[in-house]
Amino acid sequence: YYKCSLDCDKNEILVRDGSKAIGMQASENDKDWYWLSVDGPYKLFHASMKGGRVEGGEEFTGIPLLHDEYSFSVAKNGIYFVPADKPDTLRFFDFATRRTKDLFATEKMIGSGFWISSDGRTALLGQSYDNHQDIMLAEPKR
């Protein structure tokens, strides 16, 4: 269970109803929080900090089920992610337009985890095959 440690009254539980959370990430302003539920498929959840209190905790709409617990990264303008139904594709969900765009596809499945530069121009990731990963540097098309 994750608990809020930023200005929360009584150290409120961030994840409701006893749902276990993994992969928690904060937005750049630390007011929006995203995490995955491990109580089933990898669904993305969201909560906000408002006036020192946690609000929300519902499933984030607009992003499909994710490939694994390392398959999303919160950025200033949106969320980079690898969907479960296309584990060879890096996508971007834009907060402003609420649209999803494929950035690029690899020849093999994208491995566990990836890194996006702060300007969103470079991605470092692994391509998985036969229990090995090749490191790949890419420039996503936005």
Residue, then its C-alpha position, 0 to 999 in steps of 0.5 A: y500500500y502506498k501512503c501519501s507523504l506530502d502535506c496529507d492529513k493523517n497520512e491518508i492512503l492514496v490507493r482506495d479499497g485496499s488495492k495494491a499499487i506498483g510503479m507509482q509516479a508523480s507529475e512534475n508539479d507533484k500534484d498528480w499521481y499515477w500508479l498501476s494496480v496489481d489486482g488484475p490486469y495492469k490498469l493505470f490509476h490517477a489521483s490528485m493532491k488538492g489543498g493538502r488532500v488526496e482526491g481521486g483514485e479512479e482508473f485513468t481513462g484514455i490508456p489501454l491495459l499496459h504491458d507490464e509494471y514498467s511500461f509507463s512514464v509520466a511526463k510534463n505533457g502526457i504519458y508514454f506507455v507500452p500497451a499490452d496488445k502491442p508490446d512492440t510499440l511506444r505510444f504517447f497520451d497527450f494530456a491537452t488533446r486526450r489523444t493517443k499517438d503511436l511514436f514508433a514500433t520495434e522489431k521485437m517486444i519492448g523490454s521491461g522499462f524505458w527512459i524518456s529524455s526531459d524534452g521528449r526527443t529521445a527514448l532509451l529502451g530494450q528490445s526483448y527476445d529469447n530472455h535477452q535485451d538489446i539496448m536501443l536509442a530512438e527518437p520518437k516522432r511526435 
